[in-house]
Every structure is written in C-alpha cells, then in structure tokens.
C-alpha cells in the first residue's frame, strides 16, 4: 500500500490506511513470508486458502505441525513464530543441512520435537533455549560431529533424548547436566571412542541407556554409579577390551544388559 495515497485521503483515510498497513504487515510476518512447505501446511491445518486471511489467533490454535518428508532444505528464523500452543513439531525426512538461530524461540509449550533423518552437520548455540516443557527430542540420523556446550541446559523436562546415527566422536562430562528428568538416552551408532568420567551423573531417573555401535575401547570407573532406576543397558558392538571392576554395582532394577 502506498503511503502517499494515505495522506491524500485526509485524517480518517490515513487512519484507515494505517490500519490496513498494520494488518498487511501482520499477515506478512504471520504466514505469507514463511518457507512454502511450512506456510502450506499451516493453511491446510486451518482450512484456509489465502495466507492473508490467517490471524494470530488462528496460529495459536495449532497444536501439532508435521512437515515430515516435505523436501525442505532450508528454514527461516520466523517459520514457527506465533505457534505459542504447539505441542508437537515434526520435520524428519527432509534435506536440512542447518537450522537458523532462534528457530524455536516462540514455542514455549512444545513437548515433542523430531528432526531426525536430515543432513544437519551442526546446531547453533542455544538452539533449544526456551523449550522448558520439551519432553521428547529426536535428532538421530543426521551428520552431527560435535555438540555446542550447554546445548541441553534449557531442557529441564526432557525425558527422551535420541542422537543415534550421527558422527559424534566425543562428549564432554557436562553434556547431560540440567536433564534431571531424562529417562531414555540413545547415542547408538556414532563414533565415540571414549566417555568422560561423570557423564551420567545426575541422571537418577534414567531407565534406558543405549550406546551400542560406537568405537568405545574402555569405560571409566563408576560410570554407571547412581543410575538406580536403569532397566536397559546396551553397549554391545563397541571395541571394549576391559571393564572397570564391578561396573554394574547398584543397578538393582536392571533387566536387560548387553555389553
């Protein structure tokens, strides 16, 4: 809309025109400028045909957004803005090689995030900041070689963390700090050669621990101490040549052991 035309219409016309401009700007930032596959899926969910007809209240009504296998190779920073009540966001099976910063910043109620089976080689620092209600995170079968420090620190509600099938070669001792509610941890099929001492400290609720199919040659002393609720421990298909003395002490709930 042309601003000069607004001025020629007098004060009343200008006010109406400015309102139209604001609505147009809101529409653009709301839907029209998003990645086409994201925009089209939102329109499909809402039963709308024109992106300019979608209001903020409409976006807030969406609970599940699934854009799996949609041929997406890039996403925009504002693609998920306004989806304040979204509970599940799934986009596995695409061709994403990177994620923009603050992509999930508006999703404070998100509980499930599946980004597996893409081509991601790295994740920005703070990728998951603000997702304090997230319970399930799937990042398996990407091309990740390392993780940013404190990547999971903002996920206190997380229960399931899946990073299998990447190319991770190492983990820091504080990688899983800040995940007191974690129950299932899956890092199978990476290229880990060693685990730092204290890696699983603080994970008292852990039930399943899967690190099979890596390149581990040894395990630190007391690596499993404190995992009093562990039921499944899977470390087969590594290169372990020795184990610590009595490594499974205290694991009274263990019902499946594969080493």
Beta strands, then each sheet from edge to edge (+ up, - down):
strand 1: 64-66
strand 2: 88-90
strand 3: 112-114
strand 4: 136-138
strand 5: 160-162
strand 6: 184-186
strand 7: 208-210
strand 8: 232-234
strand 9: 256-258
sheet 1: 1+ 2+ 3+ 4+ 5+ 6+ 7+ 8+ 9+
end
